[in-house]
Amino acid sequence: MDEKVYFCTKFSFMQEMILILDFGSQVTQLIGRRLRELNVYCEIHPYNKIPVIGENVKGVILSGSPFSVRDEKAPFVDLSGIKGKLPLLGICYGAQFIAQHFGGEVKGSVAREYGRAQLHLLDLSSLMWLGVDDDSQVWMSHGDTITKLPENARAIACTDDVFFAAYKIDGEETYAVQFHPEVFHTEDGKQMLENFAIRICGCKGDWTPDSFIDNTVASLRQQLGDDKVILGLSGGVDSTVAAVLLNKAIGKNLTCIFVDNGLLRKNEFEDVLDSYKEMGLNVIGVHSGHLFLEKLKGVTDPEAKRKAIGSTFIDVFDAEAQKIEGARWLAQGTIYPDVIESVSVNGPSCKIKSHHNVGGLPEKMNLKIVEPLRSLFKDEVRRVGRALGIKRELIGRHPFPGPSLGIRILGEVTEEKLRILRDADDIFIKGLRNWPCELPSASYPNEMADNLYDSIWQAGTILLPVKSVGVMGDERSYEYTIALRAVISTDGMTADWVHLPYEFMAKVSNDIINKVRGVNRVCYDISSKPPATIEWE
C-alpha cells in the first residue's frame, strides 16, 4: 500500500470552513448537513484526530456523545489551541465537556431530559438567538446536567427542568447548548447554527454547487495533468456525477467502464449506456452476465451471493481495464458519509467499516485513486449534478444495491427468476413514474415531486422463495409471490415505509399478476428501518 496515492478534491487550504469534532453521536452528520444547507463548508473529524487548523477554519463545533463526561473513559480533547482563539460551540456532550474541564460541574440529573422541551431565552441580545423565538421547541437527549458554570460564564437560556440549557463564556466567542440544534425537532435549530456560522464565525456562506464545480475541475486538472483515468460506472447518481466532473476536467483521458452483470433492471444496461454516450462520455459497455450467473449457481446465502458478485465484478473490470494503455488512476464515486463511516471514533456512530468503493479494486489494479465527490453528502451530489446539466432522470434515480437484483431474489438466482423479477419491477417502477402526486421531492425537499417515484427515496421489488395457491382462469395455480418495497429517507441510515395510494397499489398488483407469468400474489412491505433494512438481503 505504500505506493498507493489517494487523491480527493479537498479545500482545507482554500475554502473557509467550520471544523466539527465528533465524539461519537448518532447525529453528528446532521450538524454537517445543516451547515452545508446554509452553504457553509464543514468537515467532520474524530475528536482524537484533529487536523492542522489553518486560517480558513472559522470556528469549531463539539458534537454530542453516548458517553457521560463523568465516565472514567470519557472522550477528551485538548482545546488549548481552540477555546478563546476561535468561536466554539459545544452541543450536549460538548457543552458539558467545556463546563467540566474549565471550572464548572456536571452531575447525574434527577430530572433527566429526553425529547421535547421549551427553550426560555434569558439573554435576548445574544447573537445565538437572532431570529429565534422565545419558548421555541428544542430536542434534549442527556442524562447528566450542568450544575455549575465555568468562571466568567453565564446562562443565556433555560428550560423548565434545566437552568443551564445554554451558556456563553464572556470575553470569548464560546457558546454551549445542552440540546441538539441539528435535529428536526428543534424548531429554530437551523437558525441557531446559521447564527453561529455566519454571524459569530463570520463565514460568507459561499459553498455552492457552482463554486464546488469550479474548484474541483481546477484541482483535478492540476493533479491529473495528462494522466489517464479509469472509472467504473454503475448507472447510479454518484458515479454519474463523478464521471461528468472528470470529463469536464480531463475529457478523453477519462475512460468509463459500464459492466452488465446480468442482474440489472429491465433494459437498464442499454438505456443507461445510451444516456452516457449522449452526455459525451467515453464509455465502454461490457456484457458479462453469463459469468455472474455461473458464479451464482447453487448459492443461496446472502453474504455468499454478495461476495460472488463482488469478486466477479473485480475480475471483469480488471480484465477490461488492462486493455487501456497508460492508465494511472482509478476514479471512484466515494461520498462524504462513506469517508466518515470509515474512520474510527470511540462511539457507536462510527462503527469501523470499509466504505463500498474501496474493497478489492485498488489493491488488484495497483492504481492511484481519485475521489472527486469525497467531500459531498448525497443531496449535495444531486445539486452538483443539476448544476452540471445532467438529466433529471439520472440525477433523481433511486439508490440501487451494488449486487443489483441478485439480492432481491431470495435464495438461488436463476434466469427464470430474473425474468419474473425484471418484469414485475418494471411494472412497479413505471407505475410510480406515471402516477401524479402532490408531495415533496425526496431528492429536493424544497421542491414538489412530479410523480410518486420522485417523492420516494428508494423503491423496488423482491421475489420471495415461496409459492402460494391461487386461482387464475378457473384453474388452480401455484406460483411465486412478489413483495413491493418503497421507503422515504434522507440518507438511508433510517427509513420509513411509504403510504402509497390504495388505488395505485390495486392497479400495480393487478398488472403484475395479469402480465407477469409465474406470479399470483403481490404483497407490500410496511417495515421501517430499523428494525428492518431497506433491502431484504
N, C-alpha and C positions, 0 to 999 in steps of 0.2 A: 504493500500500500504506500510505501514511501514515494514512489514515482507518480502517484496519483495527484492530480491538481483539481480541486473543486473550485469552480468559479461561479459566482452568482452576482447579479447586479444589486449591490447594496449601496446605501447612500450615507453611511455613517460619517463620512468626511465632507459631505456637501449639503445634505438635506437636514434642516433643523428638525429636532425630534424630542419626544418625551421618552425617557427610559422607564420601563416598568420592571420592577424586581418581583419575581414570582416566589411566593412562599408555599406553593402547593394548593392554592384554592382551586375549586372546580370551576370557578367563574372568572379566572384571571384573563382568559381570552376575550371575555366580554368587555373588559376595560379597553383592550386594544381595539376591538371592533367599534366601540363607541367613539373613541378618539379618531379613528380613521373616517368614520361617518362625518366628522367635523373637518375633514381634510387636513388633519394633523397627523404627521407621520410619527410612529412609535415603534419601539422594539421591546419584546418581552425576553428577559434573561433570568436564569435561575439566580436566586439571592446570593448563592455562593460562587457565582461565575460572572462577576460584574466586569463588563468590558471597559476599555480605556475611555474615560469621559472627556470628550473634546469640547470645543467651544460651541459646537452645533447642538449639544444637549442642553435644552432649555429648562428642564425640570425632571423630577423623579417621582414615581408613584410606588408605594409599597402595597402589595396585594394582601388579601386575606389568607387564611391558612386553616387547615384542620387541627393544627396544634394549638395549645394554650401557651402563652408566654411564660406561664408558671411551670411548664413541663421541664424536666431536667435536660431533655434533648431538644428543646425548642429551637427552631432555626434562629441563627444570629447573624447579623450583618453589621459590618463596620461602616458607620455613616459619617466618619470624621471628614471625609472628602466631599460630603454632600450637604449635610444639615448645616444651615446657616450660610451656605455658599451658593446653593441653588434652591429654587422653590421646591418644596417637598410636600407630598400629600400621602398620609397614611390612611389606609382603608381597613377597617375592622381589626384584624391581627396587626396590621401596620400601625394603626392608631395606638393600640395597646403596647406594641413594641416600643414606640417612641416614648410613651409615658413611663413604662417600666424601666427603661435604660437611661433616662435623663431626669431622674429625681422624682418621678411620680410613683403611683402604686396601683397594681391591678390585683383584684381578688375574685374568687369564685362568687357568683351572684346568686342570691336567693330568688330575686326577681329576674330570671333569665329571659332574654328576648329572642324569640324566633318568629319570623313572619312580619306582618304589617305593624307599623307604629306611626304615630303622628308627630311630625317634627315641629317644635316650637322654636322660632328664631329669637335669640337673645341679643344679637348684635346686627341690627338691620343695615348698618353701614358696611359690613364685611363684604369684600369683593366676591367671596364664595356664594353669597346669597343674592346677587343681582339677577332679577327675573325669577327668583324662587318664591313661591307662595308660602306664607306663614301657615302652619298646620297642614302642610302637604304630606302625602303618604311616603314613607320610606320603608325599606326592607331590612330587617335585622336578622342576624344569624350568629349569635355569640352566647356562650355560657358564662364567660368572665365579664367583668365590668371595671372601668377605671374609677377608683375611689379617691385618688389624689392626682392632681396635675403636676407636671414638671414646673420648675421655677420659671416665672415670667409668662406662664401660660394662663389663658382664661377661656372659660366656656363661651361658645358663640351659638350653641343650640342645645336643646334637651328634648327628651320625650317624657311621657307620663311616668315611666319607670326608671329611666337612666338620665341623670342630670348632665353628665359629661358626654352627651351624644356627639358633640363636635367641639373642637377647641382650636385655638391658634396660639402660637408662641410669639409674644411681642418682640420686636426688634429683628425678626427674620420672617421670611415667607414660608413658614412651616405650618401646615394645616393638617387636621386629622378628624376622621369621622368614624364612628363605630358601626355605621350602617353601610350598605352596599349601593353606591350611586350608579353602578354599572348595570344593575339588573332592571328588567322591565317594570317590576312592581314599585320601584322608586320613581314616583311620578315626575319629579323635576331633576332626576339624576343626570340626564344628558346635559341639562343647563348647568349643573354644578361642575361637570367635567369641562364644559366649554369655558366656564368662568376661570377654572384653574389653568387650563392650557392656553387660552387666548389672552385673558385679562391679567392673570397673575404671572404666567411664564412668558407671555409676550410672543407666542407663536403666531405666525401670519396666517396659518390655515391654507397653505398653497400646495398641499399634497393632493393633486388631481390626476385623473386618468391621462390627460394630455401631458402634464409635467412628467409623469411616470414614463410614458412612451418616449418622450424626447430624451430623458436621462438614460433610459435603458438602451435605446438604439445607439446613442453616442458611446455608452460604456461597452456595448457588445462589439462595436466596430473597432474600438481601441484595443480590446482584449483579444479578439479573434483574428484581426488582420485579414490575411488571405487564406487562413486555415479552412479546411473543410469540416463540416459538422453533420452528424447523422442524428435524426430524431425519429423515434417510434411514435407514430400517430395511432390513436385509438378511436377517433371519432368523437371523443369527449371534449368538454369545454377547455380544460387545462392544456391538453396537448395542442389543441387547435390554436389557442391564443399564443402559446409559446412558439408555434411554427410561424405564425404571421409576424410576430415580433422579430424573430430571427431572419425571416425572409426580407423584412424591411431593412434589416441591418446588413446582411451579407449576400442576399439574393441567391444566385445559383450555386453558391458554395454550400448551401444547405440542401441535403438530400433527406427526404422523409420516406419512411417505410411503413406501409399500412398492411398488416397481416390479417388475412381472412383465416381465422382459426376454426371455421366450420360451425361456430357456436353463436354467430351474430344473429340479430333480428332479421326478419324477412326483408330481402332486397337491401339490407343496410350496407353491405360492402360496396355494391355498385353505386348506390345513391350518394354515400359519403365520399367515395373516391371521385365521383364526378364533381361534387361540390369543391373538393380540394383543388382539382385541376382548374375549375372556373376561377378560383382565387389566385391562380398563378403560381401555386406551389410546385416545386419539383418533387413529385411523389411517385413512388414505386408501389404497385399493388401486388401482393404475394398470396396466391391461392394455396393453402396448406391444410385445408380442413380434414383431408384423409389421414394425415399424420396425427392430428389431435384425437380423432375418433379411434384410431388404432391404439393410442396410449390409454384411452379411457375404457377400453373393453374390459368388462367384468369389475370395474372399480365402482364401489358404492359409498365408501366413506367420504364425507365432505372434505376433510383435510387432505386426504389422498388425491381426490379429484383436483383440488386447487394446486397441489404440488405437481401433478402430472401435466396440467395445463401450463403452469408457470415454467417448468423446465423445458417443455416442448417449445414454448414461445422463445425462450432464450436461444435454443439451438437454431430455430428457423431464422430469427432476427440476426443472429451472429453470422450464419451462412450467407445471408443476403448482404450484410454489411461488409463482409470480406471482399465483395466484388467492387466496392467503392475505393479506388486507389487514393492514398494520401489523406484519408480521414484521420483527424487528430482529436476530435471532440465528440462526446455523446451528450445530446441535449435531453433534458427531462422536464416534465411539467410539474415538478415539485412546487407545492404552495405552502404558505406560512404555517398552517396547522400541522402539516407533516413535519416541519422543522421543529416546532415547539414540542410535539409529542415524541420526538427522537432524542430529546435532552432529558437527563435525569434530574429530578428535584426530589428532595426528601418529603414527598407528599403525594397523595393519590391522583392529583390532576395530571401528572406527567409520568404515568406508567411507561417504563422504557419499552420502546418498540422501534424497529427499523421501518422507516416510512416506505410506502409501497413502491416507490420509484427506484430504490437503491438496490434491492436484492438481486444478486446474480450477474446482471449485465456488465457493470463496470469492471468487476474482477475478471470476467471471462474475456472481455474485449480489450482490456488494457488501454482505455481511452481516458482523456481528461473529461471532466463533467462541467457542463454549463446549465444553469438553472435560472432562467430569466424571470420566473414568477415566484421565486423563493420568498419574497417579502410581502406577498399579497394574500389576503383572505379570499375565500371563494366568491363572495359578492363583488369584491374589487376586481377579480379576474374577469367577471362578466362586464363590469363597467369599462374596463380597458378594452375588452373585445368589441364593445359597441363603438368606442372611440376609434378603433381601428377599422370600423366599417364592416365587420364580419356579420354575415346574415343572421337575422334574429333566430331562425330555426336552429342554427348551430349553437349560438350563444345560450339559447334558452333550453337546450337539451337537458333532460333529467340525468342525474348520475346513473351510471351503468357499471355493474361489477366487472372487474378485470377478467374473471373466469367466464364472463358472459352467461349465456343460457345454460352452461354446464352446471351451475349451482342453482338454477331454477327448475331443473329436473331432479327431483329427489330420487336417489338411487342411481342405477346404471344409465348412462347416456347412450341412446341409440338413434339411428337415422329416423325411425318411425316416431319416436317420442319428440325429436326435434321438429319434425313436420307438424305434429299436433300442437306443440307449444308455440311455434312461429305463427301458425295460422290464428290461434286464439289470441296471442299477444298483439298481432296486427289489428285485429278487430277492436280490441280494448283500447290501444293507443290511438288509432284513427278515430274511434268514438270520442275519446277525450278531446282530441284536437277539433272535432266538428261540433262539439256541444257548447253553445254560448253560455256565459255566466257573468255575474256582476260581483266578482271577488277580487281582492288584491292579488297582484302577481307574486308568485313565490320567489322569482329571481329579482324583481324590482318592487319592493314593498310599497314604494310611493306611487306606483302606477297600478292601473286596473288591468286584469288579465283579459286577453281576447277570447279565451275559451277555458274549459276545465283543465286541460293539460298545463297551461301556463300558470294556473293557480295552485298547482301541486308540486311538491319538492321532488317526489320520485314515485313512479308507478310501474307495474309490471305484472306478469302472470307467472304462476308456479304450477307445474304439472305434478300432481301427487301420485305416489306409488301405490295407489289403491284404486280398485274398480268397484262400481256400485250398480245395482239393478235399476233399470229404467224401462219405460215403455215408449217405443218410437214406431209410428206407423202400425199400431195394433200388434206389434211384436215385442217380445221381451228383449232388452238389450243389457249388456254387461260391459260397461266402458269406463274410461278414465274420468277423474274429477279434476277440474281446473279451479285454482284459488286465485282471486284477484287481490292485488295489494296496491294501496295508494296512501301516501303519508305526506304530512306537512312538517317542515323542519326549517331551521336556519343554517345548520352546519352538519346535520347528520348524526350528531352526538346524542341527541334526544329527538323523538319524533312522535307524532300522534296520528291516528288514522283519520282519513278524510271522510266527512259525512256526504258522500255522493248522493245526488238526487235519486229517489226511488225510480222515477221514470227512466232515467239514464241506465240504472242498474238492470231494470227489466229488459230494456232494448238490447244491451250488450249480452246479457245472459241468453236471451232468445237467439240472437245472431250467432253466438258461439256454438250453441247446441245444434242449431239448424245447419250451420255451414261448415263446422269442423268435424270431419269424420273421425270417430273414436272418443268423443266426449258426450256424456249425457247428464252431467251435473256441474254447476258453477257455484262456488262459494265466495264470500268476501271476508277478508281478514280484518278484524276490528281490534287488533292488539296494538298497544303502544310500545315504544322503546324508551326506557326499559318498561317491563321485564323482557319483552321480546326484542328481536333485532329486526332491522328493515328487511334484509334478505332472510330466507329460510335456512340456508346452509352457509 
